[in-house]
Amino acid sequence: MFNSMFFTEKTIIYAKNCKMGVVEIEDMEFYAYHGCYKAEREVGNYFRVYTRIEADCTQAAKSDLIADALNYQTVYEIIKEQMMIPSSLLEHVANRILDALFQKFSESIHKVDIKISKLAPPMGGKIGAVSVTLSRFKNM
């Protein structure tokens, strides 16, 4: 029995045959030029990025081949590339990262969370970080 409002029979069969996994890359640090103020885009700041990716690991679990896995070196390179493009808002950077990850790994990823933290932001007081987190689900 399943609730047809949320699941189809195809979804349930797929879920039984799929080995979902989670790939997390933590504490990536970049020096980049994001911010609303001109000085932030000229001087730059340190940023920390965390990502959590839910992916189909069925083939990788069977084959033990990197070609069948979500290659987290490629994930890192995508994030690094997007972090190097200056933006006013962290939301914009996070959205670009989500777009690029879903474009590259459209067959295997199901959900991505991306958190970008600006370390010691210039806000007139002692603040460790400000962060933005965006999530996206694959359209099924």
N, C-alpha and C positions, 0 to 999 in steps of 0.2 A: 504494500500500500504506500502511496505517496500522494502528497498534496500537489495537484496539477497546477495550482496557482504559482508555485515556486519551482517545481522540478518537472522535467519531462522524463519519459522512460529512457530516452537517449542519454540524458544527463546522468541518470542513476547507473546505467550500464557503463558509461565512461568513468564515473567515479570509482566503480568497483575494480576497473582495470588500470587505473592511474595511480602512480606512486607520487603523491605530492610531496614536495620538499621545500625547504626554506634556505635561501642563501642570504647571509647577512654580511655586509662589509661595514666595519665600524671604524670610527676615528680617522677617516681620510681627512688630511689637512691640506689646505690650499691658501696661497696668498693671492687675493683677487681684488677686483675693483668694482664692488657692488655697493650701492647706497643712493639715497635720495639727494644727498648734498654733493655739490661739485667737489668739495675737498675729499670726500670718501672715494669718489671715482678717480681722483688724482693721486692721493696718497696710498690708498688701498688698506686692506685689513686681512687678518687671518680668519679663515672660515673652517668649520668642521662639518663633515657630511657623514651621514649614516644612511644606509639603505637596507631594506628588507624586501626580498623578492620571493614570492611563492611561485614555484614552477613545477612543471611535470618532469619528474626525474626517472620515469619508467625506463627509458632506453639506457640512460647513464648507469642506473643501478644494475642493469643486466650486462652491459658491454664493458664497463670499466674504461671507456674511451672518452677523451676530452671532447671529441667531435660530437658526442651525444649529450654532452652536459651543458649547463649554463656556464659559460666561461667567465669567471669573475674577473679575470684580467681585462677582458673586453668591456665588462661592465665598468670597471674602474676607468678605463681609457675614455669611455663615453662621458662619464661624470666629469672627469678632468677637463675634457674638451669644452663642455658646457660651462663649467666654472670659470674658464678663462675668457668668456664673452661677457664684458661689463653690462650690468643691468641696474636699474634703479631699485627694483624690488626682488627680494628673495623668492617670493611667490612665482615670479616670472622665470627665474633660474630653475626652480624646482619643476615647473611645468615643462620647460624645455627638456630637462633630463627625462621626465616621464615620457614625453613624446619620442625622444631618441631611443629609449630602452624598449618601448613597445614596438617601434618600427624595426629595430634590429632583431628582437627576440619574440616576434608576434606569435610564433607557433608554440612556444614553451611556457611563457610567463602568464600567470593568471591574476596576480595582484602585485603592485609595487608601492611601498611606502618610502618616501624620501624626506629626510630631515636635514635642513641646512641651518647651521648656527653661526652667527657673526660673533666672534670672540671679542670681549672687552669693547663693546660698541660705544661710540662717542655720544653719550646721552647726558652728560653733565653730572655723573655720579659713578660710583664703583658698581659695575654690573659685569658678572662673569660672561654672560652670553644672552643673546636674543635668538629665538629659533622659529622657523616656519616648517611645518610638516604638511605634505600633501600626499594623498593616496589615490590610486587609480586601480579599478578592476577591469579586466578584459571583458569586452562585450561578447556574450555567448550567444 
